[in-house]
Amino acid sequence: MINQPYYLAGRWISDGRELEVYSPATGDVVGVTYRPPGAAADEAVAEAKKAFPGMKEMPVYRKAEILKRIASDIEKNGHEMAELIAMEAGKPLRFARVEVSRAVQTFTEAAEECSRIYGEILPLDVSPAAGGKTGITALFPIGPVLAITPFNFPLNLVAHKLAPAIAAGCPVILKPSSETPLTALMLACLVDEAGAPPGALSVLPLEGSAAESIATMPGIRKVTFTGSAEVGWRLKRAAWDKRVTLELGGNAAVVLHNDWGDIDAAAERIAVGGYAYAGQVCISIQRIYVHREKIDRFMETYLEKVRALVVGDPLAEGTVVGPMITEREAERVEEWVEEAVKAGAVIAAGGRRDGSYYHPTVITGARRGMKVVDEEMFGPVTAVFVYDDFDEAVREVNESRFGLQAGVYTRDISIARRAFNEIEAGGVIIGDIPTFRVDRMPYGGVKQSGFGREGLRYSIREMCETKLLVLSR
């Protein structure tokens, strides 16, 4: 069992009450860390403010060295990190390994982006009154950043906040999920060993309310949050005078149009996109819209693919669907499905819970007004709908308060362009599922799905202020 102190500005501390971390699969204790006392937050902010001038002036080559060293050390420790993710998050090992490799790429790309943080030259003599003047813009780091991350990507979603902050020159106070703090603290070890200056990072496994109070502190200049819409928008209201990025929930839809040929491949891909890691991804597929001409063939293949998904121990090599993060979450999914069935929906596959495991479930006959359609499922359940024309499909996709990503299977460029123009989402993926993400993409949503964008170049920009210099001849 791991006994891991928390990390405060270069020091490892075991003060505070114990926080036990449990395996979602077995209920066993994976490890122990500590809830920092209230004074730790004040100290972390003070140390971040103290570290900021040095990080602001740190040369590009030095920031790149630190980021490359972190990437290299994640790769060297990849096996241990993947196993830890599987144990504390319940993520199947095959997907935990993918998360580790993505984190390597995230820090590597941040190292490359260090040298691309630049402004532009603006001719200002656009009116007689501005004759002889030239503007020069430059980007300056905004200052200490509060980062709050969820359980489902305990390494790479931390990397998506920490790597751009180091590249920009901003210290970070990280509040990881209470369900998965050990992976974040393991990453802190690597950041420390890579030579990040004291105060560049603090990792505090605080209660949620304590972390939210940090957002209002004068020393914090930016808040970046990944989690529920309810908490995210509350944070934005509290941190009204800060720069805020919110990456919130989703209700991802995929449309399978009648011009798509390989139904079997699409069905297999959609099954993975809906059920991998028990659907606990913001862009897991929840709603599937299939053209009437393709519905019979799709359902035949899709149900076969869903039933073949391996449910079980996240440490087993073949597992695709592991446990929900807690048994209570599995009970919630069960309740939502039962509610839909009572209102007229039909279970075409699955519909069974075993403790914290909920088996991959396909629903037909669902409609708006049901939680399985309207809310973020964040579980291994998909609902299949039939449509007759593409305009109808777009309307249905947009009938959601969320708008993170959507996928459209079509070979028609005019349909693809209409999807891009008309679907209300931060990203539209043509010829693939909405669960597709590459870490350099601008990633974020519209409506209740968030505010701002992540992805290395975009996150760095949001952690910088644009400053103007005007020169006169």
C-alpha positions in Angstrom: 0.0 0.0 0.0 1.3 3.5 -0.9 1.8 6.1 1.8 2.2 9.4 -0.1 2.7 12.8 1.5 1.3 15.8 -0.4 3.5 18.3 -2.2 3.7 21.9 -1.2 6.1 24.1 -3.1 9.0 21.7 -3.2 8.3 20.0 0.2 6.6 16.7 0.9 4.3 16.9 3.9 2.3 14.4 5.9 0.3 16.8 8.1 -3.5 16.6 8.2 -5.9 13.8 8.4 -5.4 10.7 6.3 -7.2 10.3 2.9 -7.6 6.7 1.9 -7.8 5.9 -1.8 -9.9 2.9 -2.7 -9.8 0.6 -5.7 -13.2 0.9 -7.6 -12.8 -2.7 -8.7 -12.1 -4.4 -5.3 -12.8 -1.8 -2.6 -9.4 -2.4 -1.2 -7.2 0.5 -0.1 -4.7 1.4 -2.8 -2.9 4.0 -0.8 -3.0 6.9 1.7 -2.3 10.5 1.3 -3.3 13.5 3.5 -5.8 16.3 3.6 -3.7 19.5 4.0 -4.8 21.8 6.8 -6.4 25.1 5.9 -3.1 27.0 6.2 -1.5 24.9 3.5 -3.6 26.7 0.8 -2.5 30.1 1.9 1.1 28.9 2.0 0.8 27.4 -1.5 -0.5 30.6 -2.9 2.2 32.7 -1.2 4.9 30.4 -2.5 3.4 30.5 -6.0 3.5 34.3 -5.9 7.1 34.2 -4.7 8.1 31.7 -7.5 6.3 33.7 -10.3 9.0 36.3 -11.1 11.6 33.6 -11.6 9.4 31.5 -13.7 8.4 34.6 -15.8 12.0 35.3 -16.6 13.0 31.6 -17.1 14.5 31.3 -20.6 12.8 29.2 -23.2 15.5 26.6 -23.4 15.3 26.0 -19.6 11.5 25.6 -19.7 11.9 23.2 -22.6 14.5 21.2 -20.7 12.2 20.7 -17.7 9.2 19.7 -19.9 11.3 17.2 -21.9 12.7 15.7 -18.7 9.2 15.3 -17.3 8.1 13.6 -20.6 11.1 11.3 -20.5 10.5 10.3 -16.9 6.8 9.6 -17.5 7.9 7.3 -20.3 10.5 5.6 -18.1 7.9 5.1 -15.3 5.1 4.3 -17.7 4.4 0.8 -16.5 4.1 1.8 -12.8 2.0 4.9 -13.7 -0.4 2.9 -15.8 -0.9 0.3 -13.1 -1.5 3.0 -10.5 -4.1 4.6 -12.8 -5.8 1.2 -13.2 -5.8 0.6 -9.5 -7.0 4.0 -8.2 -9.3 5.0 -11.1 -10.5 1.6 -12.2 -9.4 2.4 -15.8 -8.7 -0.8 -17.8 -4.9 -1.2 -18.2 -5.0 -0.9 -22.0 -6.5 2.5 -21.7 -4.3 3.5 -18.8 -1.3 2.8 -21.0 -2.8 5.1 -23.7 -3.2 7.8 -21.1 0.5 7.5 -20.1 1.6 7.8 -23.7 -0.7 10.8 -24.3 0.9 12.5 -21.2 4.3 12.0 -22.7 3.1 13.6 -25.9 1.5 16.5 -23.9 4.7 17.4 -22.1 6.7 17.0 -25.3 4.5 19.3 -27.3 4.5 21.8 -24.5 8.3 21.9 -24.8 8.0 22.6 -28.5 5.4 25.3 -27.9 7.7 27.2 -25.6 9.5 28.7 -28.5 6.3 29.8 -30.2 5.0 32.2 -27.6 5.3 35.4 -29.5 3.3 38.4 -30.6 3.2 40.5 -33.7 4.0 43.9 -35.3 1.1 46.2 -36.0 1.3 49.2 -38.3 -0.8 51.8 -36.5 -0.6 54.6 -39.1 -4.1 53.8 -40.3 -5.3 57.4 -39.6 -3.5 60.8 -39.9 -3.5 61.1 -36.1 -1.4 57.9 -35.7 1.3 58.7 -38.2 4.7 57.4 -37.5 3.6 54.9 -34.8 4.1 51.1 -34.8 2.6 48.6 -32.3 4.4 45.6 -31.0 2.5 42.9 -29.0 4.1 40.3 -26.7 2.7 37.6 -24.5 3.4 37.6 -20.8 2.5 34.8 -18.3 -0.6 35.7 -16.3 0.6 34.5 -12.9 -0.3 31.8 -10.4 -2.9 29.2 -11.7 -5.4 27.2 -9.7 -6.0 23.9 -11.5 -8.8 21.5 -10.5 -8.9 18.0 -12.2 -11.3 15.1 -12.2 -10.8 11.3 -11.5 -11.2 10.0 -15.0 -7.8 11.1 -16.5 -5.7 11.5 -13.3 -2.5 11.9 -15.3 -3.2 13.4 -18.7 -5.8 16.0 -17.6 -3.3 17.1 -15.0 -0.7 17.3 -17.7 -3.1 19.5 -19.8 -3.0 22.1 -17.1 0.6 21.7 -15.8 2.5 21.4 -19.1 1.2 24.7 -20.6 1.6 26.5 -17.3 5.3 25.6 -17.2 5.7 26.6 -20.9 4.0 29.9 -20.2 5.9 30.5 -17.0 3.0 30.2 -14.5 3.2 28.5 -11.1 0.4 26.0 -10.4 -1.6 25.0 -7.4 -3.2 21.7 -8.3 -6.3 20.2 -6.6 -6.6 16.6 -7.9 -9.7 14.5 -7.5 -10.1 12.9 -4.0 -10.7 9.6 -5.7 -7.4 9.6 -7.7 -4.8 11.9 -6.0 -1.9 9.3 -6.0 -1.2 9.6 -9.8 -1.0 13.4 -9.5 1.4 13.1 -6.6 3.5 10.6 -8.6 3.7 13.2 -11.4 4.7 15.8 -8.8 7.7 13.6 -7.9 8.8 13.7 -11.6 8.2 17.5 -11.8 10.4 17.9 -8.7 13.1 15.7 -10.1 13.1 17.5 -13.4 14.3 20.7 -11.7 11.1 22.8 -11.6 11.8 25.7 -9.1 10.3 25.5 -5.6 6.8 27.1 -5.7 6.3 26.1 -9.3 3.9 23.4 -8.2 1.9 22.4 -5.2 -0.4 19.3 -5.2 -3.0 19.6 -2.5 -5.7 16.8 -2.1 -8.2 19.3 -0.6 -11.9 19.0 -0.1 -13.8 20.6 -3.1 -15.0 23.5 -1.0 -11.5 24.3 0.2 -10.2 24.3 -3.4 -13.1 26.6 -4.5 -12.0 29.1 -1.8 -8.5 29.3 -3.3 -10.1 30.6 -6.5 -11.2 33.8 -4.8 -7.7 34.5 -3.4 -6.1 37.7 -4.7 -2.9 35.9 -5.6 -4.6 33.6 -8.1 -4.8 35.0 -11.6 -6.3 32.1 -13.5 -8.6 29.1 -12.7 -8.7 26.1 -15.0 -11.3 23.5 -14.1 -12.3 20.1 -15.5 -15.4 18.6 -13.9 -19.2 19.0 -13.6 -21.1 21.9 -15.0 -22.7 22.7 -11.7 -19.3 23.2 -9.9 -17.7 24.8 -12.9 -20.2 27.6 -13.4 -20.2 28.2 -9.6 -16.4 28.6 -9.7 -16.7 31.0 -12.6 -19.1 33.2 -10.6 -16.9 33.1 -7.5 -13.7 33.8 -9.5 -15.4 36.7 -11.4 -12.1 38.8 -11.6 -9.9 35.9 -12.8 -9.2 34.4 -16.2 -11.3 31.1 -16.2 -11.2 28.0 -18.4 -14.0 25.4 -17.9 -14.0 22.0 -19.5 -17.3 20.6 -18.3 -19.7 17.8 -19.2 -20.9 16.4 -22.4 -23.7 14.4 -24.0 -21.9 13.3 -27.1 -23.9 12.4 -30.2 -22.9 10.5 -33.3 -24.8 10.5 -36.6 -24.6 7.6 -39.1 -25.8 8.9 -42.4 -27.2 6.8 -45.2 -24.1 7.4 -47.5 -21.7 5.6 -45.2 -20.7 2.2 -46.5 -18.8 0.2 -43.8 -21.5 -0.2 -41.2 -19.7 -3.0 -39.3 -16.5 -0.8 -38.8 -18.6 2.1 -37.7 -20.6 0.0 -35.2 -17.4 -1.4 -33.7 -15.9 2.0 -33.3 -19.1 3.4 -31.8 -19.2 0.5 -29.3 -15.7 1.4 -28.1 -16.6 5.1 -28.0 -19.6 4.5 -25.9 -18.3 1.9 -23.4 -14.5 2.1 -23.0 -13.7 2.8 -19.4 -17.4 2.3 -18.6 -18.3 5.5 -20.5 -16.6 7.7 -17.9 -15.3 10.2 -20.4 -16.7 13.6 -21.2 -16.9 12.7 -24.9 -18.1 9.1 -24.5 -20.9 8.4 -27.0 -24.4 8.7 -25.4 -26.8 9.4 -28.3 -26.6 7.5 -31.6 -28.7 8.8 -34.6 -28.9 6.3 -37.5 -30.6 6.9 -40.8 -33.6 4.7 -41.3 -32.0 3.0 -44.3 -29.2 1.7 -42.2 -30.9 1.1 -38.8 -31.5 -2.7 -39.2 -28.0 -3.5 -40.3 -26.5 -1.2 -37.7 -28.5 -2.6 -34.8 -27.6 -6.2 -35.7 -23.9 -5.5 -35.7 -23.9 -3.0 -32.9 -25.6 -5.2 -30.4 -23.2 -8.0 -31.3 -20.2 -5.7 -30.7 -21.6 -4.4 -27.4 -22.3 -7.9 -26.1 -18.8 -8.9 -27.0 -17.1 -6.2 -24.9 -15.1 -7.7 -22.0 -16.3 -6.5 -18.6 -14.0 -7.1 -15.6 -10.8 -6.5 -13.7 -9.1 -3.3 -14.9 -5.7 -4.9 -14.4 -6.6 -7.8 -16.8 -5.2 -7.3 -20.3 -8.5 -7.9 -22.2 -10.8 -5.7 -20.2 -12.6 -2.9 -22.0 -15.3 -2.0 -19.5 -14.1 -1.7 -15.9 -16.0 -0.6 -12.8 -17.6 2.8 -12.2 -15.5 5.0 -10.0 -17.9 4.2 -7.0 -20.7 1.8 -6.4 -23.0 4.9 -5.9 -22.3 6.0 -9.4 -23.2 2.5 -10.7 -26.4 2.8 -8.7 -27.1 6.2 -10.3 -26.8 4.7 -13.8 -29.1 1.8 -12.8 -31.7 4.3 -11.5 -31.6 6.4 -14.7 -32.0 3.3 -16.9 -34.9 2.0 -14.7 -36.6 5.4 -14.9 -36.3 5.4 -18.7 -37.8 1.9 -19.0 -40.7 2.9 -16.8 -41.3 5.8 -19.2 -41.4 3.6 -22.2 -37.8 2.9 -23.3 -36.6 -0.6 -24.1 -33.4 -2.3 -23.1 -31.9 -3.9 -26.2 -28.8 -5.2 -24.4 -27.3 -5.1 -20.9 -29.2 -3.4 -18.1 -27.5 -5.2 -15.2 -25.4 -4.0 -12.3 -23.0 -6.0 -10.2 -21.7 -3.9 -7.4 -19.7 -1.0 -9.0 -19.9 -2.7 -12.4 -22.7 -1.7 -14.8 -22.8 -3.9 -17.9 -22.8 -2.2 -21.3 -26.4 -1.2 -22.0 -28.2 -0.2 -25.2 -31.6 1.6 -25.0 -34.1 2.2 -27.8 -37.3 4.1 -27.7 -35.9 6.8 -25.4 -37.0 10.4 -25.8 -36.3 13.9 -24.5 -37.4 14.3 -20.9 -35.5 11.2 -19.8 -32.2 11.6 -17.9 -30.6 9.0 -20.2 -31.2 11.5 -23.1 -31.0 14.9 -21.5 -28.3 14.6 -18.8 -24.7 13.6 -19.0 -24.8 9.8 -18.6 -21.1 9.4 -17.7 -21.7 5.6 -17.7 -21.9 2.6 -20.0 -25.2 3.4 -21.6 -26.1 4.5 -25.1 -29.5 5.3 -26.7 -30.2 4.7 -30.4 -32.5 6.8 -32.4 -33.8 6.7 -36.0 -33.9 9.7 -38.4 -35.1 10.3 -42.0 -33.2 13.4 -43.1 -30.0 15.1 -42.0 -31.8 18.3 -40.9 -33.8 16.2 -38.4 -30.6 14.6 -37.1 -28.9 18.0 -36.6 -31.9 19.3 -34.7 -31.9 16.3 -32.4 -28.2 16.6 -31.8 -28.6 20.2 -30.9 -31.5 19.5 -28.5 -29.1 19.3 -25.6 -27.8 21.8 -23.1 -24.3 20.3 -23.7 -22.1 20.8 -26.8 -18.6 19.3 -26.4 -18.0 17.2 -29.5 -20.1 15.4 -32.1 -19.3 12.8 -34.7 -20.8 12.4 -38.2 -20.3 9.4 -40.4 -20.7 10.7 -44.0 -18.8 10.7 -47.3 -20.7 13.7 -48.6 -18.6 16.9 -48.3 -21.7 19.0 -48.4 -23.2 17.1 -45.5 -19.9 17.4 -43.7 -19.9 21.2 -44.2 -23.4 21.5 -43.0 -22.5 19.5 -39.9 -19.6 21.8 -39.1 -21.7 24.9 -39.7 -24.9 23.8 -37.9 -24.0 21.4 -35.1 -23.6 23.3 -31.8 -20.4 21.8 -30.4 -16.8 22.7 -29.8 -15.7 20.1 -32.2 -17.2 18.1 -35.1 -15.5 14.9 -36.1 -16.3 13.7 -39.7 -15.9 10.0 -40.4 -15.3 9.0 -36.8 -16.7 9.1 -33.3 -16.9 12.2 -31.1 -14.6 10.4 -28.6 -11.7 11.1 -30.9 -9.1 13.5 -29.4 -5.5 14.4 -30.1 -3.9 16.4 -27.4 -2.9 19.4 -29.6 -6.5 19.9 -30.7 -8.4 23.0 -29.4 -10.6 21.1 -27.0 -13.6 22.6 -25.2 -17.3 23.1 -25.6 -20.2 25.5 -26.0 -23.4 25.9 -24.0 -23.1 24.0 -20.7 -20.1 22.1 -21.8 -17.6 24.9 -20.9 -15.8 28.1 -21.5 -12.4 28.5 -23.2 -10.2 25.9 -24.9 -7.5 23.4 -23.9 -4.9 21.9 -26.1 -1.3 23.0 -25.7 -1.1 26.1 -27.9 -4.6 27.2 -26.8 -4.0 26.6 -23.1 -0.7 28.6 -23.2 -2.5 31.5 -24.8 -5.1 31.4 -22.1 -2.3 31.5 -19.5 -0.8 34.6 -21.0 -1.7 38.3 -21.2 -1.2 40.3 -24.4 0.7 43.4 -23.9 1.1 46.3 -26.3 4.1 48.5 -26.9 3.7 51.6 -29.1 6.8 53.1 -30.7 6.9 56.6 -32.3 9.4 57.7 -34.8 
